[in-house]
Amino acid sequence: MNTNLTVVFVCEHGAAKSVLAAAYFNQFAKERGLNLHAVARGTHPENHLSPQAVKGLSEDGLTPMESVPQKLTDADIRSAQRVVTFCELPTEYHGQAIVEYWDNIPPVSENYAQARNAIAERIRQMLDR
């Protein structure tokens, strides 16, 4: 049995979708009393978090877990109970972890509320399983 309690959310830039997902996952896990933790990573990280993501999370009463986007590493993959990605993972990560692909999430920069709602609903479904 895997005793690791970390979920890694990955998006290309590590600046928006993965940041929202990690923040909401951690909030929902805490509300449910679950000993689970999420982090946000990027395959090609930007130099800064998405202003729309930071502003939206702040208005929602949440704070990003990371202050700057973090690059996905082998250690992240190996230590994760699950990896949820919004983009294609580089081939070197294939087969190293349980990976769930979440597509059809609107860009945070175009519509924060729609992206947040879609991500939050998928997180609720994941936690219900």
C-alpha positions in Angstrom: 0.0 0.0 0.0 1.3 3.4 -0.9 1.5 5.5 2.3 2.4 8.7 0.5 -0.2 11.4 0.9 0.9 13.9 -1.7 -0.9 14.8 -4.9 1.0 16.7 -7.6 -0.9 18.9 -9.9 0.9 19.8 -13.1 0.3 22.4 -15.8 2.6 23.6 -18.5 3.7 26.8 -16.8 3.0 25.9 -13.2 1.4 29.3 -12.8 -2.4 29.0 -12.9 -4.3 25.7 -13.2 -2.0 23.6 -11.0 -1.8 26.5 -8.5 -5.6 26.7 -8.3 -5.9 22.9 -8.1 -3.4 22.6 -5.3 -4.9 25.4 -3.2 -8.5 24.0 -3.6 -7.4 20.4 -3.0 -5.6 21.4 0.2 -8.7 23.3 1.4 -11.1 20.5 0.6 -8.9 17.9 2.2 -8.6 20.0 5.3 -12.4 20.5 5.5 -12.9 16.7 5.2 -10.2 16.0 7.8 -8.1 14.1 5.3 -4.3 13.7 5.8 -3.6 14.7 2.2 -1.5 17.4 0.7 -1.1 18.8 -2.8 1.6 20.8 -4.6 1.6 22.6 -7.9 4.3 22.1 -10.6 5.0 23.0 -14.2 6.7 21.2 -17.0 8.0 24.5 -18.3 7.5 27.0 -15.4 7.0 30.7 -15.8 9.0 33.2 -13.7 5.9 34.2 -11.7 2.4 33.0 -10.8 -0.5 34.0 -12.9 -1.9 37.4 -11.6 -5.4 36.1 -12.4 -4.8 33.0 -10.3 -3.4 34.9 -7.4 -6.1 37.5 -7.5 -8.9 35.0 -7.8 -7.5 32.8 -5.0 -7.2 35.8 -2.8 -10.8 36.8 -3.4 -11.8 33.2 -2.6 -9.9 33.5 0.7 -7.1 31.1 -0.4 -3.3 31.5 -0.8 -1.2 29.7 -3.4 1.1 27.0 -1.8 4.1 28.2 -3.9 5.3 31.8 -4.3 6.8 31.1 -7.7 6.1 28.3 -10.2 8.2 25.2 -9.5 9.5 22.7 -12.1 8.2 19.2 -12.0 11.0 16.8 -10.9 11.6 13.1 -10.8 11.4 13.3 -7.0 7.9 14.9 -7.3 6.8 12.0 -9.5 8.3 9.3 -7.3 6.9 10.7 -4.1 3.4 11.3 -5.4 0.4 9.1 -4.5 -1.2 10.6 -7.7 -0.2 13.0 -10.4 -3.0 15.1 -12.0 -2.0 16.9 -15.1 -3.6 19.6 -17.3 -0.9 19.1 -20.0 1.1 16.3 -21.6 3.9 15.1 -19.4 7.4 14.8 -20.8 8.1 11.2 -21.8 10.7 10.7 -19.0 7.8 10.8 -16.5 5.6 8.2 -18.2 5.1 5.0 -16.2 6.5 6.4 -13.0 3.3 7.3 -11.2 -0.5 7.0 -11.4 -1.4 9.9 -13.7 -4.8 11.4 -14.3 -5.3 13.8 -17.2 -7.8 16.6 -16.8 -8.7 18.3 -20.0 -11.3 20.8 -21.1 -10.5 23.2 -18.3 -10.9 26.8 -19.4 -7.8 29.0 -19.3 -7.6 30.8 -15.9 -6.5 34.0 -17.8 -9.7 34.1 -19.8 -12.3 33.1 -17.1 -11.1 32.5 -13.5 -14.5 31.5 -12.2 -15.1 28.9 -14.9 -11.7 27.4 -14.5 -12.0 27.4 -10.7 -15.5 25.8 -10.8 -14.3 23.0 -13.2 -11.2 22.3 -11.2 -13.1 22.3 -7.9 -15.7 19.9 -9.2 -13.1 17.4 -10.3 -11.3 17.7 -7.0 -14.6 16.9 -5.1 -15.1 13.9 -7.4 -11.6 12.7 -6.8 -11.9 13.1 -3.0 -15.3 11.2 -3.1 -13.6 8.2 -4.6 
